[in-house]
């Protein structure tokens, strides 16, 4: 028992001798609690949904109802569209999250002399989580209107779903989880391999050989790039055979985009593994980057739930453009020319990470 207690004391002191690990262990849970706590306790007006409101009614009540919608901060109307078909095209291209349509008969008085009508809420069937949020917001507006009228609820909601470029919910899931798999190779593969070689003394022995560090890193990158390709091929084949998933865009464009994304994530793993002093640090840093990416790039929490300022920031995270680009190629048939922003973001990250890796790489 005395030996066990002595060993426990040594391990406890070992943790406190590493200030970086100590800060991470205590600060990261508090930061996550603060961030996700702000999501659950903040006012719903902080949510931003891009919608098009189409008023096809000439009734004054319809005009007033539209003004009520315009005053809701949650519903952002960046585009002015005169027709329902035009709004649907914007929705298919991902420029808006939903459509609110007031039909021609909306606002006409019923048998009780009270204005009534049906509100059509159009959502993307491949993104039902955002659709549920929009229906909830519109349900609150309709409920308050019905309460003000003081009679049998005259305002009703009807949800409609459209499919953008033959997209299915699974097609978006495929893009998200494949992008996550690409990131996992870099974060949990490369980032763990380098510190393990440091611990075993392999890197120290290799340092005195003619093998240069650039050659060693290149070999490591190539090995894990092959692993990434195999992972993507396996997931794509599984999705196609089991779920009949078809990539709408060019296979060549898809391959080039995956190549850039894989290079970025492997470089990220090299940076983490090269800077970490041991496997404990690399595991912690990798988990921070991985879990943070899942949280803020749309895998855990729909980005529509985030404040508008946070949506803008998360656009430029490494995983976000990879997910968005893969989704657009798979579901919309987008080409590389239309993915210039996503490629530029990933390219910029690749350059920055490469420069940091050179400066922070440690042999021991």
C-alpha positions in Angstrom: 0.0 0.0 0.0 2.9 2.3 0.8 4.4 1.8 -2.6 1.1 2.5 -4.3 0.7 5.8 -2.4 4.2 6.8 -3.2 3.6 6.1 -6.9 0.4 8.1 -6.7 2.2 11.0 -5.2 4.8 10.9 -8.0 2.2 10.9 -10.7 0.3 13.7 -9.0 3.4 15.9 -8.8 4.2 15.0 -12.4 0.9 16.6 -13.6 1.6 19.7 -11.6 5.1 20.0 -13.0 3.7 20.5 -16.5 2.0 24.0 -16.4 0.5 23.7 -19.9 -1.2 20.4 -19.2 -2.4 21.8 -15.8 -3.9 24.9 -17.4 -5.6 22.8 -20.1 -7.1 20.3 -17.7 -8.6 22.9 -15.5 -9.5 25.7 -18.0 -11.0 23.7 -20.9 -14.0 22.3 -18.9 -14.7 25.8 -17.6 -14.5 27.3 -21.2 -16.9 24.6 -22.6 -19.3 25.1 -19.7 -19.3 28.8 -20.4 -19.8 28.5 -24.1 -22.5 25.9 -24.1 -24.1 27.4 -21.0 -24.4 30.6 -23.0 -26.2 28.7 -25.8 -28.8 27.3 -23.4 -29.4 30.4 -21.2 -29.2 33.2 -23.8 -32.3 34.8 -25.3 -33.7 33.1 -28.4 -33.4 36.4 -30.3 -29.7 35.6 -30.6 -30.5 32.8 -33.0 -30.3 33.9 -36.6 -32.3 32.1 -39.4 -32.1 33.4 -43.0 -35.6 33.3 -44.4 -37.6 34.6 -47.3 -41.1 35.9 -46.5 -43.5 35.8 -49.5 -46.8 37.7 -49.1 -49.3 36.7 -51.8 -52.3 38.2 -50.0 -53.7 41.7 -50.6 -55.5 41.7 -47.2 -54.4 44.3 -44.6 -54.2 41.7 -41.9 -51.6 39.8 -44.1 -49.5 43.0 -44.4 -49.7 43.4 -40.6 -48.8 39.8 -40.0 -45.7 40.2 -42.3 -44.7 43.3 -40.3 -44.9 41.2 -37.1 -42.6 38.7 -38.8 -40.2 41.4 -39.8 -39.9 42.6 -36.2 -38.7 39.1 -35.0 -34.9 39.4 -34.7 -34.5 35.6 -35.1 -35.7 35.8 -38.7 -33.1 37.5 -40.8 -34.2 38.4 -44.4 -31.0 39.0 -46.3 -32.7 38.5 -49.7 -35.7 40.2 -51.1 -37.6 37.7 -53.4 -40.9 38.4 -55.1 -41.8 34.8 -56.1 -42.0 31.5 -54.3 -40.0 29.8 -57.0 -37.2 32.3 -56.7 -37.1 31.7 -53.0 -36.9 28.0 -53.5 -33.9 28.4 -55.8 -32.2 30.4 -53.0 -33.0 27.7 -50.6 -31.7 24.9 -52.8 -28.4 26.8 -53.2 -28.1 27.1 -49.4 -28.5 30.9 -49.3 -31.5 30.8 -47.0 -32.7 28.4 -44.3 -36.5 28.5 -45.0 -39.5 30.2 -46.6 -42.6 31.7 -45.0 -45.4 32.0 -47.5 -48.7 33.8 -46.9 -51.2 32.5 -49.5 -53.7 34.7 -51.4 -56.6 33.8 -49.1 -54.5 34.6 -46.0 -56.2 37.3 -43.8 -59.7 36.9 -45.1 -62.4 36.9 -42.3 -64.0 33.6 -41.3 -67.6 33.0 -40.3 -66.9 34.7 -37.0 -65.6 37.9 -38.7 -62.1 37.1 -37.5 -59.1 37.2 -40.0 -57.8 33.7 -40.6 -55.5 31.8 -42.8 -52.8 29.2 -43.2 -49.1 30.0 -43.1 -46.9 27.7 -45.3 -43.5 27.2 -43.8 -41.1 25.6 -46.3 -38.0 23.8 -44.9 -35.2 21.7 -46.4 -35.9 18.0 -45.8 -32.1 17.4 -45.6 -31.8 19.8 -42.6 -34.8 19.1 -40.4 -33.1 20.4 -37.3 -33.1 23.9 -38.7 -36.6 23.4 -39.9 -37.8 22.4 -36.4 -36.3 25.7 -35.1 -38.1 27.7 -37.8 -41.4 26.0 -37.0 -40.9 26.7 -33.3 -40.4 30.4 -34.0 -43.3 30.6 -36.3 -45.5 28.7 -33.8 -44.7 31.4 -31.2 -45.7 34.2 -33.7 -49.0 32.4 -34.6 -49.8 31.7 -30.9 -49.4 35.3 -29.9 -51.5 36.4 -32.9 -54.3 34.0 -32.0 -54.2 35.1 -28.4 -54.6 38.7 -29.4 -57.6 37.8 -31.6 -59.2 36.1 -28.7 -61.2 33.4 -30.6 -60.8 29.9 -32.0 -57.2 29.8 -33.3 -57.6 31.2 -36.8 -53.9 31.2 -37.8 -52.5 27.7 -38.6 -49.1 26.5 -39.7 -48.4 24.0 -42.4 -44.9 22.6 -42.9 -43.7 21.7 -46.4 -40.4 20.1 -47.2 -38.4 20.5 -50.4 -35.3 18.6 -51.6 -32.4 20.6 -52.9 -30.7 19.0 -55.9 -31.9 15.5 -54.9 -30.2 16.0 -51.5 -31.2 13.7 -48.7 -30.4 14.0 -45.0 -28.0 11.0 -45.3 -26.1 12.8 -48.0 -25.3 15.6 -45.6 -24.5 13.1 -42.9 -22.1 11.4 -45.2 -20.2 14.6 -45.9 -20.1 15.5 -42.2 -18.9 12.2 -40.9 -16.4 11.7 -43.8 -14.9 15.1 -43.0 -14.7 14.1 -39.4 -12.9 10.8 -40.4 -10.4 12.8 -42.3 -9.7 15.0 -39.3 -9.4 12.0 -37.0 -6.5 10.6 -39.1 -4.6 13.8 -38.5 -5.5 14.5 -34.9 -5.5 10.9 -33.5 -3.1 9.3 -36.0 -0.3 11.7 -36.9 -0.4 13.7 -33.6 -0.1 10.5 -31.5 2.6 8.9 -33.7 5.2 11.6 -33.3 5.2 11.9 -29.5 5.3 8.1 -29.2 8.5 8.1 -31.3 9.9 10.8 -29.0 9.1 8.8 -26.0 10.7 5.6 -27.4 13.8 7.6 -28.5 13.3 6.8 -32.2 13.4 10.5 -33.2 16.5 11.1 -31.1 18.3 8.3 -32.8 17.1 9.4 -36.3 18.3 12.9 -35.6 22.0 11.7 -35.8 21.4 9.9 -39.1 21.6 11.4 -42.6 17.8 11.4 -42.7 16.6 15.0 -42.6 13.6 16.1 -40.7 11.8 17.2 -43.9 12.3 13.6 -45.2 11.0 12.1 -42.0 7.9 14.3 -42.0 7.2 13.8 -45.7 7.3 10.0 -45.2 4.9 10.3 -42.2 2.5 12.5 -44.2 2.5 10.2 -47.1 1.8 7.2 -45.0 -1.2 8.8 -43.2 -2.4 10.3 -46.5 -2.8 6.8 -47.8 -4.7 5.9 -44.6 -7.0 8.9 -45.2 -7.7 7.9 -48.8 -8.5 4.4 -47.7 -10.9 5.7 -45.1 -12.7 8.0 -47.6 -12.9 5.2 -50.2 -14.3 2.8 -47.6 -17.0 5.3 -46.4 -17.9 6.3 -49.9 -18.3 2.7 -51.0 -20.3 1.8 -47.9 -22.6 4.9 -48.4 -23.1 4.0 -52.1 -23.8 0.3 -51.6 -25.9 0.4 -48.5 -27.7 3.8 -48.7 -27.5 4.3 -52.5 -25.6 7.6 -52.1 -24.5 9.2 -55.3 -22.0 12.1 -55.6 -23.8 14.6 -57.8 -20.6 16.5 -58.7 -17.4 15.4 -60.5 -15.4 12.6 -58.9 -12.3 14.5 -59.9 -13.4 17.7 -58.1 -14.4 15.6 -55.1 -11.0 13.9 -55.1 -9.1 17.2 -55.3 -11.1 18.7 -52.5 -10.6 15.7 -50.3 -6.8 15.9 -51.1 -6.7 19.5 -49.9 -8.7 18.7 -46.8 -6.5 15.7 -46.0 -3.3 17.7 -46.4 -4.7 20.3 -44.0 -5.7 17.8 -41.3 -2.5 15.8 -41.5 -0.5 19.1 -41.3 -2.6 19.9 -38.2 -1.6 16.6 -36.7 2.1 17.2 -37.5 1.9 20.6 -35.7 0.3 19.1 -32.6 2.5 16.1 -32.5 5.7 18.1 -33.2 5.0 20.6 -30.5 3.8 18.3 -27.8 6.4 17.0 -25.4 4.7 13.7 -24.7 1.7 11.6 -25.7 -0.4 13.0 -22.8 0.0 16.5 -24.2 -0.7 15.5 -27.7 -3.9 13.6 -26.6 -5.1 16.6 -24.7 -4.4 19.1 -27.5 -5.9 16.8 -30.1 -9.1 16.4 -28.1 -9.4 20.1 -27.7 -9.1 20.7 -31.4 -11.3 17.7 -32.3 -14.1 18.4 -29.9 -14.0 22.1 -30.5 -14.3 21.4 -34.3 -17.3 19.1 -33.8 -19.0 21.6 -31.6 -18.5 24.7 -33.7 -18.5 23.4 -37.2 -22.0 22.1 -37.2 -21.8 18.5 -36.2 -23.0 18.8 -32.6 -24.9 22.1 -32.7 -26.5 23.4 -35.9 -24.8 26.7 -36.8 -28.2 28.3 -37.2 -28.5 28.0 -33.4 -25.4 30.1 -32.8 -25.4 33.9 -32.6 -24.7 35.6 -35.9 -21.3 36.8 -34.8 -20.3 33.2 -33.9 -21.6 31.9 -37.2 -19.2 34.3 -38.9 -16.3 33.1 -36.8 -17.0 29.4 -37.3 -17.0 29.9 -41.0 -13.2 30.2 -40.9 -12.5 27.1 -38.7 -10.5 24.4 -40.5 -13.3 21.8 -40.4 -16.2 24.0 -41.5 -15.1 24.6 -45.1 -14.2 21.0 -45.5 -17.7 19.9 -44.5 -19.4 22.7 -46.5 -17.4 21.9 -49.7 -18.0 18.2 -49.5 -21.7 18.7 -48.9 -22.0 21.0 -51.9 -20.1 18.6 -54.2 -22.2 15.6 -53.0 -25.6 17.2 -52.9 -25.5 20.1 -55.4 -22.9 19.0 -57.9 -20.7 22.0 -57.2 -17.4 22.3 -59.0 -14.1 23.6 -57.6 -14.6 27.1 -59.2 -17.7 27.6 -57.0 -15.8 26.5 -53.9 -13.2 29.2 -54.1 -14.0 30.5 -50.5 -13.7 27.1 -49.0 -10.5 26.3 -50.8 -9.0 29.7 -49.9 -9.8 29.2 -46.2 -8.2 25.7 -46.1 -5.2 26.9 -48.2 -4.6 29.8 -45.7 -4.8 27.4 -42.8 -2.4 25.0 -44.5 0.2 27.7 -44.9 -0.2 29.0 -41.3 0.0 25.5 -39.8 3.1 24.6 -42.0 4.9 27.7 -40.7 4.0 27.0 -37.1 5.1 23.4 -37.5 8.6 24.4 -38.6 9.0 26.8 -35.7 7.7 24.6 -33.0 8.8 21.0 -33.9 10.7 19.3 -31.1 12.8 16.2 -31.6 12.6 15.2 -27.9 
